[in-house]
Amino acid sequence: MGAEQPETIAAILAAHRAGTLTPAETVARTYQRIHDHNDPAIFISLRDEKDAIAEAERLATKDAASLPLYGVPVAVKDNIDALGFPTTAACPAFSTTAAHDSTAVARLRAAGAIIIGKTNLDQFATGLVGVRSPYGVPKNSIRGDLIPGGSSSGSAVAVGAGLVPLSLGTDTAGSGRVPAMLNNIVGLKPSLGMVSNAGLVPACRTLDCISVFALTVDDAALALSVMAGPDPADPFSRDRPLGALTPFPAGLRLGVPRNGQLIFFGDKKAEAAYADALKRWTALGATLVEFDLEPFYETARLLYEGPWVAERYLVIKDLLASAPDSIHPVTREITAAGARLTAADTFSALYRLQGLRKIAERTFANIDALVLPTAPTAYTTAQVLANPIELNSRLGTYTNFVNLLDLCGLALPASMRADGIPFGITLLAPAGHDALLASIGRVFHADTKLSLGAKGAAQAPLSPSSGDEIPIAVVGAHLSGMVLNGELKALNGRLIEATRTAPDYKLYALKTTPPKPGMLRVEAGKGAAIELEIWSLSPSAFGKFVNAIPSPMAIGTVRLADGRSVKGFLVEPEVLSDARDITAYGGWRAYMKEAATK
């Protein structure tokens, strides 16, 4: 059950659609991993395994290609309603059993996802540390002495540890980003209102959003695309379409703080890791532009020093009055302050915030996105328990201002420090630019070549993004390292991924110079899955490449194992009468390897 198993949503979907793995097998594997991992603090409630497998088996009657999350196991933070599960917000006295799914969870289920359980959190989503819960402290998936990060602690650890490929968190002040960094995973914080909050126990109702944890940006963006959309049940919902992923843009301008404005609290390794991340962006073609971070820091101070603490107080004021001892002492101390704020305090802060928003707008006038450390440093559980409020506050240095300024964010793994602590960066842009952040973030993450989460699984090559480039599937002499591969490279072709066809093809060795195979489509299921590579070409390069293809080769539509279709090499059937059927080799590379030994 190691890294050789499909880990990402993309890999799991490919296996399900190819029939090499069933959703029921994937769900059973998830439960086995949860059992083997043996950390009872990750999940507050876990669904009965037989029930989850039965739901997965029922998916067999549905069209796999039509369900974007066909058989994908998902964990849900326990302040988000899921039918039949208690919603505790990590406070047993607050617990109620959900009569129906939250809108976000309902949309995941409709897309074929299987809800596995509800995850632990900093109580009432108050905290960035993951240690403020009566259900225990989930063990950080990368280094056991570190905090897991909060408030979405269980959700981040569940993905980092490879228990599920997708989980939901929430993010008011960084709870979908800080735990992502600390567990070497992707944390996607969408634009406010893009995902409905109907069925969410709020921390700050005007600032909350449901967030996504995944191993890759593509996986996170897929999940967001399923959940995004307006919802009449949520008055804070907005019609903010996600948009398509695009190729890495030319002329990208990224904002970095002025010299001397960054804060790392003495963590030299984090400071060096951030500098290295900026070098990587420059190497990828981005231009770094300095901006003034101080107004953003001032906005961050408003979150806990200003009236938004009153929103947290509103959620639990009845419990504070009737059973104050049922609330975690640190949570109680923070939220009780909300009762003392006045209407005058609120309007004063709103006026100042509006001024700061205008400053932020001007900042983005000549910058596409900001690139900041996700958190300035990392702490052990022992350190945070000894100094809970100050260290928690430090972790929000680069996150607390984001929702107040209506920005979208994407937290990305950037490097693994020599001391075994993961370091991450966050991209920030004005609301509605979620697809831009995903489009550039996926390229950065792939370029790091970091393994995924804690299990050591390697990143797969990026799949083609929508946009100007055209993907083409090659099966023979144009494969990497083969005799005609130089033709693709001469046209600035980019290798996107290595994969297989659906089991609907036969492969023949043609009598050509140089040797080439011909791939023929046959009746569905009557052939084999043939190994191929997908390359990406500009439209003009694609045209040149296709025009140069000699008979009997042809370009047609090739169906892949995961249900996608792509243009690729096929063969005219008239020439196959004297060609050798080499389908059993599963691909040209294996055939040529054996031929070279004869």
C-alpha atoms as one frame of an Amber mdcrd trajectory, in Angstrom:
protein
   0.000   0.000   0.000   2.907   2.384  -0.656   3.753   5.102  -3.094   3.386
   2.718  -6.035  -0.383   2.978  -5.571  -2.216   5.876  -7.240  -2.086   8.804
  -4.806  -3.482  11.833  -6.603  -7.052  12.396  -7.712  -5.854  12.334 -11.327
  -4.148   8.956 -10.895  -7.091   7.458  -8.995  -9.556   8.642 -11.650  -7.355
   7.217 -14.413  -7.237   3.837 -12.661 -10.996   3.827 -12.029 -11.847   4.759
 -15.609  -9.396   2.226 -17.034 -10.851  -0.496 -14.833  -7.517  -1.343 -13.180
  -8.894  -0.258  -9.797 -12.499  -0.027  -8.633 -13.900   2.728  -6.413 -14.705
   0.069  -3.818 -11.064  -1.064  -3.788  -9.909   2.536  -3.391 -12.276   3.099
  -0.472 -11.162  -0.151   1.182  -7.533   0.936   0.756  -8.376   4.273   2.411
  -9.735   2.541   5.505  -6.723   0.226   5.627  -4.412   3.227   5.507  -6.354
   4.983   8.261  -6.072   1.823  10.377  -2.350   1.410   9.658  -1.614   5.100
  10.281  -3.192   4.732  13.711  -3.696   8.355  14.705  -7.102   8.688  16.406
  -6.775  12.483  16.558  -7.155  12.953  12.767 -10.838  12.043  12.487 -13.538
  13.082  14.948 -16.008  10.719  13.290 -15.391   8.032  10.699 -18.029   6.540
   8.453 -18.765   2.834   8.680 -16.495   1.141   6.149 -19.159  -1.209   4.780
 -21.479   1.726   4.173 -18.793   3.657   2.292 -17.850   0.622   0.189 -21.508
   0.000  -0.652 -21.816   3.564  -1.934 -18.651   3.090  -3.973 -20.030  -0.126
  -5.468 -23.219   1.670  -6.509 -21.088   3.959  -8.652 -20.501   1.000 -10.987
 -23.940   1.647 -12.512 -22.935   5.193 -13.487 -20.849   6.595 -16.326 -17.348
   7.092 -14.944 -16.451   9.675 -17.582 -19.373  11.901 -16.568 -18.387  12.091
 -12.885 -15.395  14.389 -12.257 -14.618  12.775  -8.864 -15.672   9.201  -9.658
 -14.935   7.151  -6.534 -12.557   9.683  -4.942 -12.460   9.442  -1.097 -12.875
  12.795   0.679 -12.482  13.944   4.280 -14.473  16.928   5.578 -13.527  19.362
   8.342 -15.918  18.947  11.243 -17.415  22.414  11.058 -18.981  21.575   7.672
 -22.223  19.579   7.593 -22.263  16.129   6.001 -25.449  14.064   6.088 -25.563
  11.577   8.954 -22.399  12.820  10.649 -22.309  14.897  13.827 -21.029  18.439
  13.325 -19.020  19.232  16.446 -16.692  22.131  15.522 -14.416  20.209  17.954
 -16.730  20.954  20.881 -18.778  17.948  22.090 -21.287  20.222  23.850 -22.003
  21.977  20.551 -22.546  18.758  18.528 -25.601  18.306  16.298 -26.211  15.600
  13.684 -26.525  17.017  10.180 -29.925  16.430   8.582 -28.492  17.131   5.135
 -25.246  17.890   3.377 -23.748  21.344   3.191 -23.917  22.639  -0.379 -20.194
  22.041  -0.923 -20.392  18.428   0.246 -23.554  17.812  -1.794 -21.755  18.981
  -4.935 -18.798  16.701  -4.200 -21.118  13.711  -3.756 -22.968  14.544  -6.970
 -19.589  14.449  -8.753 -18.941  10.894  -7.514 -16.903  11.576  -4.361 -17.210
   9.277  -1.332 -17.268  11.045   2.057 -15.110   9.062   4.500 -15.293  11.043
   7.715 -15.114  14.328   9.619 -11.745  15.705  10.639 -10.378  17.385  13.756
  -9.823  21.134  14.023  -8.880  23.926  16.350 -12.122  24.352  18.270 -14.610
  26.598  16.452 -11.921  27.121  13.807 -10.115  29.535  16.115  -6.388  29.043
  15.694  -3.614  28.309  13.199  -1.917  25.644  15.295  -4.074  22.493  15.417
  -3.580  21.864  19.138  -6.824  23.418  20.511  -9.141  20.420  20.430 -10.515
  18.045  23.062 -10.165  15.289  20.435  -6.367  15.442  20.594  -3.591  16.802
  18.395  -3.223  15.178  14.959   0.398  14.216  14.397   2.084  16.267  11.681
   2.508  13.998   8.656   6.050  15.196   7.860   7.746  15.538  11.266   5.968
  14.236  14.341   7.105  16.909  16.785   5.752  19.792  14.669   2.273  21.197
  15.063  -0.067  19.988  12.311  -1.230  23.542  11.675  -4.761  24.757  12.125
  -7.494  25.249  12.287  -7.933  22.613   9.546  -5.477  20.237  11.218  -7.113
  16.870  10.594  -7.967  17.655   6.975  -4.396  18.663   6.134  -2.830  15.684
   7.893  -5.267  13.268   6.211  -4.040  14.416   2.781  -0.381  14.767   3.778
  -0.321  11.258   5.239  -1.896   9.811   2.086  -5.122   8.687   3.779  -7.301
  10.579   1.284  -6.337  12.551  -1.842  -8.781  15.377  -1.106 -10.144  17.109
   1.962 -12.121  20.212   2.809 -10.896  22.792   5.260 -12.057  26.296   6.016
 -10.095  29.524   5.875 -10.819  32.752   7.722  -7.308  33.840   8.662  -5.055
  31.212   7.074  -6.552  27.887   8.181  -6.468  26.520   4.641  -2.889  27.646
   4.032  -0.703  27.280   7.148  -1.529  23.550   7.613  -0.838  23.012   3.895
   2.713  24.316   4.310   3.343  22.269   7.436   2.242  19.036   5.695   3.879
  19.611   2.269   0.585  19.784   0.377  -1.418  22.291  -1.677  -3.940  24.542
   0.058  -6.389  26.391  -2.182  -8.281  29.316  -0.620 -10.882  30.425  -3.150
 -12.318  33.874  -3.666 -14.922  34.697  -1.041 -18.382  33.520  -2.076 -17.151
  31.240  -4.885 -18.038  28.169  -2.789 -21.270  28.243  -0.824 -20.982  28.406
   2.963 -24.478  26.968   3.483 -24.018  24.245   6.102 -20.818  25.725   7.562
 -20.458  26.613  11.243 -18.876  30.034  10.788 -15.873  31.485  12.566 -16.324
  34.965  11.059 -19.337  34.757   8.797 -18.355  37.719   6.613 -14.839  36.335
   6.023 -15.155  32.536   5.967 -14.624  30.308   2.979 -14.460  26.555   2.485
 -10.990  25.599   1.247  -9.373  22.620  -0.470  -6.386  20.427   0.442  -4.861
  18.189  -2.215  -1.491  16.824  -3.301  -1.368  18.837  -6.534  -2.747  22.109
  -7.839  -4.615  20.333 -10.630  -6.404  18.130  -8.085  -7.334  21.135  -5.950
  -8.578  23.106  -8.958 -10.698  20.151 -10.086 -12.358  19.921  -6.671 -12.962
  23.666  -6.626 -14.537  23.541 -10.093 -17.011  20.963  -8.794 -18.003  23.038
  -5.752 -17.933  26.526  -7.266 -21.150  28.277  -8.149 -23.805  30.536  -6.641
 -26.206  29.171  -4.044 -29.530  30.811  -3.041 -29.158  29.193   0.398 -26.105
  31.353   1.181 -26.621  35.133   1.198 -22.824  35.598   0.968 -22.587  33.443
  -2.178 -21.375  35.148  -5.353 -21.346  34.124  -8.993 -17.600  33.803  -9.462
 -16.801  31.172 -12.121 -13.434  29.493 -11.678 -12.240  29.766 -15.268  -9.893
  27.412 -17.110  -6.254  26.652 -16.398  -3.983  28.225 -19.003  -0.336  27.923
 -20.021   2.208  29.885 -17.986   1.729  33.500 -19.110   4.438  35.619 -20.677
   5.330  38.806 -18.809   4.165  37.553 -15.402   4.781  40.176 -12.681   4.946
  38.962  -9.082   4.984  41.268  -6.081   7.617  40.776  -3.371   7.933  42.899
  -0.191  10.372  45.769  -0.010  13.766  45.109   1.487  13.522  44.837   5.278
   9.759  44.259   5.441   9.760  40.468   5.697   9.460  38.887   9.141  10.814
  35.397   9.942  11.182  35.696  13.751  14.846  34.762  13.488  14.292  31.654
  11.352  17.232  31.914   8.942  16.366  28.641   7.199  12.899  29.932   6.333
  14.382  33.209   5.099  16.818  31.338   2.848  14.052  29.038   1.581  11.952
  32.056   0.579  14.914  33.580  -1.285  15.388  30.279  -3.127  11.694  30.240
  -4.074  12.019  33.714  -5.579  15.002  32.529  -7.645  12.848  29.687  -8.949
  10.136  32.134 -10.036  12.720  34.251 -11.847  14.066  31.157 -13.608  10.522
  30.316 -14.706  10.268  33.710 -16.394   8.500  35.875 -13.829   9.543  39.475
 -13.126   9.721  40.356  -9.422   8.324  43.769  -8.481   8.723  45.284  -5.009
   5.621  46.516  -3.163   4.887  48.000   0.265   3.756  45.234   2.637   3.057
  47.532   5.612  -0.614  48.274   4.721  -1.193  44.511   4.525   0.330  44.064
   7.989  -1.971  46.803   9.286  -4.961  44.979   7.801  -3.853  41.762   9.498
  -3.795  43.464  12.891  -7.441  44.473  12.418  -8.563  40.842  12.355  -7.902
  40.012  16.011  -7.455  43.520  17.438 -10.608  44.799  15.716 -14.329  43.963
  15.781 -14.197  40.762  13.760 -13.578  38.882  17.019 -17.219  39.711  17.766
 -18.248  37.437  14.891 -16.516  34.532  16.637 -18.280  35.500  19.872 -21.707
  35.429  18.169 -21.261  31.763  17.208 -20.685  30.550  20.777 -22.221  33.234
  23.021 -25.019  30.899  24.221 -22.487  28.182  25.049 -20.252  30.730  26.780
 -23.214  31.683  28.956 -24.525  28.196  29.713 -21.418  25.958  29.739 -18.205
  28.014  29.515 -16.062  25.112  30.746 -17.009  23.115  27.627 -14.957  25.552
  25.533 -11.189  25.237  25.191  -9.530  27.777  27.541  -7.559  29.510  24.770
 -10.602  29.660  22.477 -12.662  31.040  25.362 -10.089  33.734  26.104  -9.939
  34.898  22.482 -13.671  34.897  21.730 -14.873  36.362  25.025 -13.155  39.619
  24.047 -15.749  39.982  21.290 -18.457  40.782  23.839 -16.731  44.006  24.823
 -16.631  45.589  21.361 -18.978  48.479  20.536 -20.763  49.569  17.378 -18.422
  52.558  17.287 -15.425  50.197  17.312 -16.918  48.316  14.402 -17.562  51.324
  12.200 -14.153  52.789  12.976 -12.503  49.560  11.841 -14.673  49.317   8.723
 -13.669  52.829   7.695  -9.992  52.002   8.106 -10.407  48.714   6.253 -11.972
  50.484   3.289  -8.926  52.740   3.056  -6.611  49.740   3.210  -8.590  47.992
   0.471  -8.000  50.963  -1.822  -4.277  50.770  -1.126  -4.343  47.051  -1.978
  -6.149  47.798  -5.248  -3.406  50.230  -6.222  -0.778  47.624  -5.310  -2.263
  45.185  -7.813  -2.478  47.794 -10.573   0.889  46.684 -12.004   1.306  43.288
 -10.320  -0.419  40.028 -11.294  -0.018  38.330  -7.910   1.912  38.554  -4.661
   4.305  35.785  -3.638   4.835  35.532   0.126   5.945  32.924   2.648   2.900
  30.929   3.744   4.129  31.265   7.331   7.293  32.913   8.683   8.450  29.847
  10.595   7.282  26.545  12.081   6.821  25.497  15.708   6.718  22.268  17.652
   3.630  21.240  19.575   5.548  21.700  22.827   6.480  25.286  21.909   2.894
  26.224  21.077   1.435  24.641  24.205   3.916  26.690  26.237   3.091  29.978
  24.454  -0.264  29.432  22.715  -1.443  32.909  21.741   1.779  34.651  20.703
   3.105  31.823  18.534  -0.306  31.322  16.940  -0.364  35.022  16.070   3.070
  34.813  14.448   1.886  32.048  12.127  -0.755  34.404  10.706   1.771  37.061
   9.670   1.166  36.539   5.937  -2.373  35.121   6.082  -4.548  37.224   8.397
  -5.131  40.076   5.945  -6.189  38.014   2.926  -9.946  37.635   3.403 -10.319
  41.148   4.826  -8.945  42.411   1.492 -11.045  39.956  -0.584  -8.070  38.168
  -2.122  -7.817  34.581  -3.360  -4.842  32.469  -2.320  -2.925  29.335  -3.249
  -0.444  27.787  -0.800   2.266  25.729  -2.495   5.079  23.489  -1.257   8.363
  25.226  -2.104  11.141  23.163  -0.516  12.072  20.721   2.216  14.539  22.285
   4.613  17.650  20.429   5.787  16.073  20.087   9.245  13.105  18.203   7.805
  10.671  21.111   8.093   8.635  21.884   4.964   8.611  25.438   3.631   5.867
  26.864   1.468   4.875  30.000  -0.380   1.461  31.503  -1.046   0.284  33.287
  -4.181  -2.299  36.028  -3.617  -4.410  37.955  -6.133  -7.652  39.952  -6.182
 -10.878  37.954  -6.026 -11.770  36.225  -9.268  -8.181  35.425 -10.260  -8.246
  31.878  -8.846  -7.514  30.286 -12.243  -4.467  32.515 -12.762  -3.001  31.441
  -9.423  -3.626  27.769 -10.251  -2.135  28.140 -13.750   1.155  29.588 -12.484
   1.203  27.671  -9.191   1.023  24.265 -10.899   4.138  25.115 -12.926   6.047
  26.262  -9.845   5.114  23.149  -7.830   6.081  20.838 -10.687   9.397  22.652
 -11.061  10.303  21.982  -7.409  10.155  18.220  -8.126   9.168  17.746  -4.479
   7.525  14.472  -3.556   3.841  14.680  -2.663   2.837  14.955   0.983   4.651
  12.638   3.361   4.535   9.317   1.497   7.261  10.048  -1.043   5.141   9.720
  -4.185   6.737  11.490  -7.145   4.915  14.196  -9.048   3.612  13.120 -12.444
   4.396  15.361 -15.426   1.872  18.169 -15.789  -1.106  17.349 -17.970  -1.908
  19.816 -20.748  -3.653  22.990 -19.666  -6.244  24.622 -21.836  -5.035  27.546
 -23.879  -3.036  28.029 -27.033  -0.991  24.825 -27.030  -2.299  21.636 -28.641
  -1.597  18.197 -27.143  -0.612  15.294 -29.375  -0.158  11.625 -28.449   2.859
   9.739 -29.810   3.332   5.969 -29.589   6.496   5.117 -31.515   9.604   6.712
 -32.958   8.671  10.141 -31.530   8.763   8.918 -27.918  11.379  10.416 -25.585
  14.835   9.086 -26.475  13.648   7.460 -29.697  14.964   8.185 -33.163  12.429
  10.848 -34.261  11.919  12.578 -30.905  14.152  15.416 -32.115  11.402  16.486
 -34.537   9.177  17.394 -31.580  11.980  19.135 -29.709  12.921  21.162 -32.795
   9.365  22.548 -32.731   9.709  23.445 -29.021   7.408  20.588 -28.066   6.953
  19.950 -24.336   6.496  16.512 -22.798   3.305  16.690 -20.724   2.799  13.149
 -19.453   3.333   9.454 -20.075   0.122   7.426 -19.980  -1.814   4.674 -21.780
  -4.680   4.380 -24.201  -8.008   2.841 -23.371  -7.929  -0.958 -24.011  -9.278
  -0.395 -27.533  -6.118  -0.534 -29.669  -3.728  -2.918 -31.404  -0.097  -2.124
 -32.194   1.783  -3.307 -35.295   5.455  -3.157 -36.310   5.550  -1.597 -39.787
   8.207  -2.270 -42.414   9.470   1.305 -42.551  12.797   3.098 -42.272  13.346
   4.031 -39.527  11.221   1.363 -37.789   7.820   2.664 -36.687   4.702   1.183
 -35.163   1.151   1.640 -36.349  -1.691   1.834 -33.831  -5.162   0.767 -34.909
  -8.385   1.319 -33.041 -10.514  -1.816 -32.690 -13.789  -2.644 -30.966 -13.994
  -1.247 -27.424 -12.325  -3.600 -24.962 -11.060  -5.941 -27.692  -7.568  -4.484
 -27.814  -4.999  -3.482 -25.219  -3.886  -0.377 -23.373  -0.886   0.937 -25.318
   1.819   3.077 -23.729   2.162   6.572 -25.155   3.409  10.067 -24.391   1.500
  13.313 -24.719   3.462  16.262 -26.042   2.273  19.839 -26.389   2.859  22.068
 -29.442   1.917  25.614 -30.404  -0.758  25.798 -33.135   1.805  26.689 -35.806
   4.176  23.933 -34.680   1.282  21.451 -34.580   0.414  22.362 -38.159   4.013
  21.905 -39.343   4.314  18.606 -37.511   1.082  17.148 -38.888   1.830  18.296
 -42.460   5.143  16.418 -42.368   3.649  13.058 -41.357   4.106  10.510 -44.165
   1.640   7.802 -45.190   0.572   5.320 -43.829   0.583   7.327 -40.607  -2.398
   9.545 -39.816  -3.589  11.829 -37.039  -6.854  10.865 -35.406  -8.566  10.936
 -32.043  -7.008   8.649 -29.420  -8.987   7.680 -26.330  -6.938   7.534 -23.126
  -7.272   5.183 -20.164  -8.834   7.901 -17.992 -11.547   8.704 -20.528  -9.935
  11.791 -22.069  -9.498  12.099 -25.820  -6.469  13.606 -27.547  -5.190  13.900
 -31.107  -2.522  11.333 -31.880  -0.898   8.875 -34.249  -3.002   6.146 -35.865
  -2.315   3.959 -38.904  -4.166   3.338 -42.168  -5.422  -0.280 -41.907  -4.611
  -1.174 -45.570  -0.886  -1.547 -44.799  -1.255  -4.011 -41.924  -1.527  -7.230
 -43.949   2.245  -7.788 -43.830   2.864  -6.002 -40.492   3.626  -7.875 -37.256
   1.064  -7.645 -34.433   3.070  -6.511 -31.372   0.105  -5.567 -29.176   1.210
  -8.024 -26.493   4.274  -5.871 -25.756   2.018  -3.072 -24.525   4.065  -0.416
 -26.291   6.798   0.384 -28.808   9.518   0.853 -26.217   9.162  -2.689 -24.850
   9.151  -4.155 -28.363  12.253  -2.229 -29.420  14.083  -3.222 -26.241  13.576
  -6.912 -27.036  14.389  -6.393 -30.710  17.725  -4.819 -29.743  18.776  -8.020
 -27.961  18.299 -10.212 -31.029
